[in-house]
Amino acid sequence: MQVKAITHNIRMSAQKMREVVRQIQGLPAAHAQAVLAVVPRKSARFVAKTLKSAIANAEDLKRNKKEYKDMNTDKLWIKEAVAGTATTLKRFVPKARGSAGPILKRSCHIKIVLSDE
């Protein structure tokens, strides 16, 4: 059985987020939480929050849905962890001779899929 959690519109670039997401790909969920707890990056906190949400979704589905009753929540592992780009806020800063320079404020989405198979 597969369970997923998605966090939308995090104000950080997807490139910075992917560095942390790749570290937990394919790990058991409990081990991934331990890894994220010691990673000293802002993006690790967002990934840990999304992973915690995916684990909570798995426990909730096991409790409330008949087809998920046989799912083993202790043996969950990260099947897929993806950080994709979201909308970019475009701002401008004044430059010399009346021109304007662009500022791109990037954001991203995190998707984590857990599996017990």
C-alpha positions, -999 to +999 in steps of 0.1 A: +000+000+000+011+035-008+005+067+012+015+102+002+018+137+016+023+169-004+033+203+009+027+232-015+042+266-020+072+265+003+092+298-001+125+282-010+140+272-043+135+236-055+172+233-061+180+238-023+152+215-013+164+186-036+197+184-018+179+173+013+152+152-004+178+131-022+194+121+011+163+103+024+152+086-009+148+048-003+153+049+035+130+035+061+107+062+075+120+061+110+156+062+098+148+092+075+133+111+105+165+106+124+186+117+094+165+149+090+168+157+127+205+162+124+207+179+090+215+216+097+195+232+068+162+251+067+149+228+040+153+197+063+126+211+086+101+213+058+109+178+045+107+164+081+073+181+085+060+165+052+074+131+062+057+133+096+024+142+078+028+111+055+033+088+084+003+103+102-017+098+069-007+061+069-018+056+105-051+073+099-058+052+068-050+021+086-074+030+114-103+042+091-102+023+058-108-014+053-084-018+024-055-004+045-061-026+076-033-050+067-007-022+062+023-024+085+031+011+096+063+001+113+079-010+081+072+021+060+099+032+037+102+062+013+094+051-021+095+085-037+106+119-025+104+148-050+109+186-048+093+203-077+091+240-087+061+261-079+051+296-089+078+322-089+071+357-076+086+383-099+098+416-082+119+444-095+146+465-080+156+500-094+189+501-113+210+528-130+195+552-156+159+544-147+160+507-156+148+478-134+165+446-125+144+414-119+143+396-086+129+360-088+115+347-055+112+310-060+090+285-043+086+247-044+064+217-036+074+186-017+059+152-024+067+121-003+053+087-011+056+059+016+051+022+009+051-009+031+058-033+002 
